[in-house]
């Protein structure tokens, strides 16, 4: 099929999915339709309209947290000229945190309401994304409740609720410790993966390598101690066995001597009469 025909097909599927309440499926086919635009056509009105539609759908979706599929599209990058505020908002959701989102709202006061966007849904998603970011950058794989409350700008009493929500969203895995008031992180998701993230991975691998070296040294030392202990036990056993043989041999010699010194019975010959 020609690119234009494929685009019409993808849009028809997206519209049908949207009418059926399948928002995620509709979004996926919107993105596929946008990929049919070549670079030179990325700035056309149709491409702009579809790009804004996909961008709004991604931001509003309660389950969509990875925006790399949008930022990589030529038609979305073309919005920098026609709709720079939308691109700025997209970049905040891609890699920034709640503080940056609040600065955006202050700078563009009333813009979200004018564009008829869901500000409450945006606030919730930015808190989840912020929690995912600070979890990914936590060096000791744990976050105190106070740190989370400060980053999310919520009371400390609400921290556990937000942690549960971010786990349900699939962004982080871990468990809460109410005793120490910390969130212990098992796995976290990087929102973007660039040079900074590679450096963090390199640092963690170095820490892991050092830990393994220390464990290996301990295992080797314990192995050497075990071998030395067994050798000492073997020498002790051999020494006891040799001592027992020597004592047993001496008693046998003295017994033989006593047998030699015992008087021999005398025999008497009786002559016949």
Buried (B, 14 or more C-beta within 10 A) or exposed (E): EEEEEBBBBBBEBBEEBBEEEBBEBBBBBBBBBBBBBEEEBBBEEBBBEBBBBBBBBBBBBEEBBEBEBBBEBBBBBBBEEBBEBBBBBBBBBBBBBBEBBBEBBEEBEEBBEEBEBBEEEBBBBBBBBBBBBBBBEBEEBBBBBEBBBEBBEBEEEBBBEBBEBBBEBEBBEBEBEEEEBBBBBEEBBBBBEEEEBEEBEEEEEEEEEEEEEEEEEEEEEEEEEEEEEEEEEEEEEEEEEEEEEEEEEEEEEEEEEEEEEEEEEEEEEEEEE
